[in-house]
Amino acid sequence: MSGKIEITRVIEAPRDVVYSAWTQPEHFTHWWGAPLETISMDVRPGGEWRATIVVDEENQVPFAGTYQEIVPNERLVYTLVDLSGREPAEQQALGPETVTVTFSDVDGGTEMVFVQEGNLPEDEIPRAEEGWGFFFDALSEYVKKIK
């Protein structure tokens, strides 16, 4: 059981702005769907992050992970764990996903390459890809406002 998601987007904003949207809670809140008070980010190798997406009062999805590699404005590598919907033993067996996001200058903005790898069950990949697509649409719209 293993899966990989790879999404490349060109975002119409400078690289430092897109990177900041990934690493600063006051920006992350606007596109991730997590209220600011649920977000914590210690953006350094070994630092932890947490954010809870709030769909409504009954549907909240907490995520967490640990930053593994940080190259400001160029590369983020972190673990991703969905803390909802699975028994702890099942979550432990699956282990964390590893996410790598790279940022490169291109005409008109920033090329962002997102790769998620790990033990995401194959039948969950389409839903995860759709979710990331929704997030990246929101990210693109948000950074246009702050660039």
ChimeraX attribute file (.defattr): number of C-alpha atoms within 10 A of each C-alpha:
attribute: neighborCount
match mode: 1-to-1
recipient: residues
	/A:1	9
	/A:2	12
	/A:3	15
	/A:4	17
	/A:5	16
	/A:6	14
	/A:7	14
	/A:8	13
	/A:9	15
	/A:10	17
	/A:11	23
	/A:12	19
	/A:13	22
	/A:14	21
	/A:15	23
	/A:16	17
	/A:17	19
	/A:18	26
	/A:19	21
	/A:20	16
	/A:21	22
	/A:22	21
	/A:23	19
	/A:24	15
	/A:25	21
	/A:26	14
	/A:27	20
	/A:28	21
	/A:29	20
	/A:30	18
	/A:31	19
	/A:32	22
	/A:33	15
	/A:34	22
	/A:35	16
	/A:36	15
	/A:37	11
	/A:38	15
	/A:39	21
	/A:40	16
	/A:41	19
	/A:42	14
	/A:43	20
	/A:44	16
	/A:45	15
	/A:46	14
	/A:47	14
	/A:48	17
	/A:49	20
	/A:50	17
	/A:51	23
	/A:52	23
	/A:53	17
	/A:54	16
	/A:55	11
	/A:56	7
	/A:57	6
	/A:58	7
	/A:59	10
	/A:60	13
	/A:61	15
	/A:62	18
	/A:63	19
	/A:64	19
	/A:65	22
	/A:66	22
	/A:67	21
	/A:68	18
	/A:69	16
	/A:70	15
	/A:71	12
	/A:72	15
	/A:73	19
	/A:74	15
	/A:75	17
	/A:76	23
	/A:77	20
	/A:78	25
	/A:79	21
	/A:80	21
	/A:81	18
	/A:82	15
	/A:83	15
	/A:84	14
	/A:85	10
	/A:86	11
	/A:87	10
	/A:88	11
	/A:89	9
	/A:90	10
	/A:91	15
	/A:92	11
	/A:93	10
	/A:94	17
	/A:95	15
	/A:96	20
	/A:97	21
	/A:98	20
	/A:99	21
	/A:100	18
	/A:101	19
	/A:102	19
	/A:103	25
	/A:104	16
	/A:105	17
	/A:106	15
	/A:107	9
	/A:108	11
	/A:109	17
	/A:110	22
	/A:111	21
	/A:112	23
	/A:113	16
	/A:114	20
	/A:115	17
	/A:116	22
	/A:117	17
	/A:118	18
	/A:119	16
	/A:120	19
	/A:121	12
	/A:122	12
	/A:123	10
	/A:124	10
	/A:125	15
	/A:126	11
	/A:127	11
	/A:128	14
	/A:129	16
	/A:130	11
	/A:131	12
	/A:132	17
	/A:133	14
	/A:134	13
	/A:135	16
	/A:136	20
	/A:137	14
	/A:138	15
	/A:139	20
	/A:140	18
	/A:141	16
	/A:142	18
	/A:143	20
	/A:144	14
	/A:145	8
	/A:146	11
	/A:147	12
